[in-house]
Amino acid sequence: MLKEIARALKKNNNFLITTHLYPDGDAIGSEIVFLEFLKDIGKKAVALNDTPLPSLYKFLPGSEKIITKLPRNFKPEAAIVLDTPVIHRLGRIKGHVANAPFIISIDHHVSNTKFGHINWVEPRAGAVAEQIISLLQYLKVRIKPRWAVCLYTAIITDTGSFRYMNTTSSTHRIVAGLIERGVRPEKIAEHIYESNTIERLHSISRALKHLKITPDGKIAWVTVRSYEKYERDEDMVIYPRSLKSVKIAILFRELKQDRVKISFRSKGGVDVNRLARRFGGGGHPAASGCVVKGKLSSVRKKILEETEAYLKV
């Protein structure tokens, strides 16, 4: 697979790099490194996303290069899609990718639908960043200190600071190498976990007042309304997940136009990827999501009923 990707990178000159809606640390960190690497080897490339860069990740070197509008007269010969299991998760960028003559999908979600001409899917990887590092090593490209910052951020966020089941011995060896390249873990942790505003903490407090749990204590959920503005609403799901008895935690995020974004997190080996796939989504066994059309109250009722039934099987 690495040989095929290397051949495609050599053959083409204009590249579109993109990732899923509401990009996380892994998606963004990997994008930046891939973009700069391609430019270093003389290629033309743009990193184009549907949604703007979250302010949380603006500390990453090179983050300002990620754009939301394709430059005029730029015609990609190949599209590189990172950390995205299904093509519709690209939002409006889906059309640009579908029109590209060649598509390379690099992903670590077990639910990947293999929509590319090359599909490098590694479910055992803790983050797509681990795959990017493997590719750079295969190509004998030395990782720059600025890239190490992006890649470390990608891995620490996607593994939940090495708490999730996708953390492996290989993950720790990779991270050790990045630290040797100059990464300061305490600095990145400060940016990611210790840069809250008083307004955000008040918002979390309001949301947690409405945290709910089933009578048996196995399912807990929190709801964020469309009029409530949170820069990092995905983080909300960690609170119901932290409850001792909980097996599945859910975040219901009300969107506009009668749509609800659902984030599932699990413990104890419960596979929520299979649950999310029932609603057109997917992801990892312990972390998956989907977007469901409908009013918040009816969608939430349906999801909770399905989740309860799923745990009983």
PyMOL commands that set and color helices and strands:
alter all, ss='L'
color gray80, all
select helices_A, chain A and resi 2-11+25-40+55-57+63-65+87-99+128-138+145-158+169-180+185-193+198-208+233-241+272-277+296-312
alter helices_A, ss='H'
color red, helices_A
select strands_A, chain A and resi 14-19+44-48+66-67+78-82+103-107+118-121+212-213+219-224+248-255+259-266+282-283+287-293
alter strands_A, ss='S'
color yellow, strands_A
deselect
rebuild
show_as cartoon
